[in-house]
């Protein structure tokens, strides 16, 4: 196998330099009960920064109040700025860079929780709020794109080194890409060129807002994991269009639908009982009754997104971040040899925030994560690994 760059050596990402090529991927923290930064959120990101990652990604920074998945989720506005500055200062003090994941939940938003109407490309039903979701108007689409630019500007002011635009998991932009969710007849529906307009226009708006002051990444779905959804053949074309536009410094590749098939992203066990226990009624009862049909278990293997990601890698020269089952030095080295510029880690760092430092000390180090996915339901009370005692 061809060898790639040293994953632990410094690397350039757009206008910034990271101390290594390992990124803590965005995982919803559930630590902002008033939609503002808390000490708990700061500590959540300080620990992997101290543990050796090159950059920690704060999720999920909604660009508008209706763009939150639920009421307590952080959204970008002036009141959030002091807390965000404390957060980036804490990450920087540990030697890592800070990235803000910006996005709009669209059809994944729980209208009952946020108090705002959820938005989708086409009118549809939301199983979380048990309500119909209205179709976004052209004014909504333009407003949300502009909100991404405003949020990116605020992220710069808060000291972030990078922003990551959320184009995955059937959130707002991703739902427009999906033929299953997007049944529009106007210029935002039908052909792939039309369905990709929200993605391309949003990326351009963010670039226009921040220029080259920070790195701009996007998290792009390769596969929705549902019949009739967005798939890798179309993802290749969208990645090529994004590259040609020059709006991005890198793409982080992902998969799955938070709305229709959430476990497709994670692989491993499906914690149906734990999800039900975390939900209020009547959603709890629904999960208990049909959870096994909604939450499918998929066999876990290391580097489980590599097969699809290779197809994107072969089609673009844009720097790519490989996510999914990156847990040890061998997997990181494989990603580098396959031509990926960065790797991203999520669940493994919940279990062991210092995993990167331990891998640097001993390349034979193995992650203790068992892929039980019981961390997922904890987002409603504060994301954590259930196998680690609370401090």
PyMOL commands that set and color helices and strands:
alter all, ss='L'
color gray80, all
select helices_A, chain A and resi 39-50+65-67+78-93+106-108+111-114+138-157+172-177+192-195+197-210+232-245+262-265+272-278+283-294+306-315+329-337+347-351+355-361+376-380
alter helices_A, ss='H'
color red, helices_A
select strands_A, chain A and resi 11-13+16-18+22-24+55-62+97-103+119-120+124-126+131-135+162-167+215-221+250-254+320-322+342-345
alter strands_A, ss='S'
color yellow, strands_A
deselect
rebuild
show_as cartoon
